[in-house]
């Protein structure tokens, strides 16, 4: 899923193991930057490595959840 608030755009990854959730959330964030904001693929990977944050939302249920957040202040579209 994609989430938005006043300051960030966010994607989530759920499943197992935890690193798969990280991968899903990051890849979906890259896709969003490419498709909706005009970033080139490697540019998107570079900028999320410098400006994004991640939060672990769940490690109790059978599936884990990670949220990747990117600041809106770096978006132009």
C-alpha positions in Angstrom: 0.0 0.0 0.0 0.9 3.6 -0.5 0.4 6.2 2.2 0.7 9.9 2.3 0.7 12.7 4.9 1.7 16.3 4.9 5.4 15.6 5.1 6.1 12.2 3.6 5.1 9.6 1.0 5.2 6.0 2.3 5.1 2.4 1.2 4.8 -0.8 3.1 6.2 -4.3 2.8 4.7 -7.2 4.7 5.7 -10.8 4.9 8.6 -12.9 6.1 11.6 -12.7 6.6 12.1 -9.2 7.7 14.6 -8.3 5.0 12.0 -9.3 2.4 9.7 -6.6 3.9 12.5 -4.1 3.7 13.1 -5.0 0.0 9.4 -4.7 -0.9 8.9 -1.4 0.8 12.1 0.1 -0.8 11.4 -1.2 -4.3 7.8 0.1 -4.2 9.1 3.5 -3.0 11.5 3.5 -6.0 8.7 2.6 -8.4 6.6 5.5 -7.0 9.4 8.0 -7.5 9.9 6.8 -11.0 6.3 6.5 -12.2 4.8 9.6 -10.4 7.7 12.0 -9.9 9.9 11.5 -13.0 13.0 10.1 -11.3 15.4 7.9 -13.2 15.8 4.4 -11.7 19.3 4.8 -10.3 18.6 8.4 -9.3 15.6 7.1 -7.2 17.7 4.4 -5.6 20.4 7.0 -4.8 18.1 9.5 -3.3 16.2 7.1 -1.1 19.5 5.8 0.3 20.2 9.3 1.4 16.9 10.8 2.3 14.4 8.1 3.2 13.8 6.4 6.5 12.2 3.1 7.5 10.2 2.0 10.5 9.4 -1.5 11.6 5.7 -1.6 12.1 5.1 -5.1 13.2 7.1 -8.1 14.3 4.5 -9.9 16.4 2.0 -11.3 14.0 2.9 -14.1 11.5 3.9 -11.4 9.0 6.3 -8.5 9.6 5.7 -5.0 8.3 8.1 -2.3 7.3 7.2 1.3 6.3 9.6 3.2 4.0 9.1 7.0 4.2 10.4 9.7 1.8 10.2 13.5 2.5 7.9 15.5 0.3 10.3 18.4 0.4 12.4 16.6 -2.2 9.6 16.1 -4.7 8.7 18.4 -7.5 5.6 16.7 -9.1 
